[in-house]
Amino acid sequence: MKLFKRLFVIAIVLAAIGCKTPKDIAYFQDIQNNDYVTVSDSAELRLKAGDKLTIIVHARKPELAAQFNLSVSSQRIGYTNLNNGAYQMSSYTVSDEGTIDFPELGSLDVVGLSREEVLDLIKSKLRESEYFIDDNFVVTVEFDSMFFTVLGEVPKPGRYAITKDRLTILEALGTAGDLAIQGIRKNVKILRDEGQGKRVYVLDFTNANQVLTSPVYYIQQNDVVYVEANDLKKRQTTNNGNTLRTGSFWISIASIMTTLYVGFIK
């Protein structure tokens, strides 16, 4: 009789545990309304070897500007994009030495520069040249083919284009559909190219101060964000992996134990 009582109590306790609401779902649990958090220094994207740029010079005389723009026929460096028949300028690829070969101006060292710094460099070189007087020209510089990747427990894993100079980790996850309920908030990994290998950063999204002050708060080209699945999702890979963890299972056990106990007493 005591054994049945003990088993009954254990079944009730396990049922309560199985029905327990997870605590680690909400983001930024360490801050309250109107709290102020200092965000990591704004890190602009910096060019690395292999990155691509689209650079176009505009002038009142098209034939003058054409000397500085890669046409489809020249294709000095990079590749030509043809999207639905629409014409696009060829891209410059940053060489392993960190340079691009710009028409008329020659080799330009651009590795480590931001988009705005590349723009200023080209404008400065054009002013020094014999082609333009004063500032009667316009230069546009855009990053081309820069991507980040999101894997794991998100609704839309995949590779996404970086569309602006500063992209936060929150925006990157939002692009992939946010963390799934089954994703572990406290163990989001970011793999980043640094030197000769990849460095792994770990973020806890229940902690705003850690995320907002992290060196990976701003995404860089080729970053990989990985969201690990929680134990519940992992157990789904095996037959009946979560059965013993559900409240309904233990409620059924408690019901059976109660029936057996009552029958035994009678």
Secondary structure, DSSP 8 states (H G I E B T S, - for coil): -HHHHHHHHHHHHHHHHHT---SS-SS-TT--TT--------------TT-EEEEEEEESSHHHHHTTS--TTT--SS---EETTEE----EE--TTSEEEETTTEEEE-TT--HHHHHHHHHHHHHHSSS-STT-EEEEEEEES-EEEEEESSSS-EEEE--SS--BHHHHHHHTT---TTEEEEEEEEEEEETTEEEEEEE-TT-HHHHHTSTTSB--TT-EEEEEE-HHHHHTTSTTTTGGG-HHHHHHHHHHHHHHHHHHH-
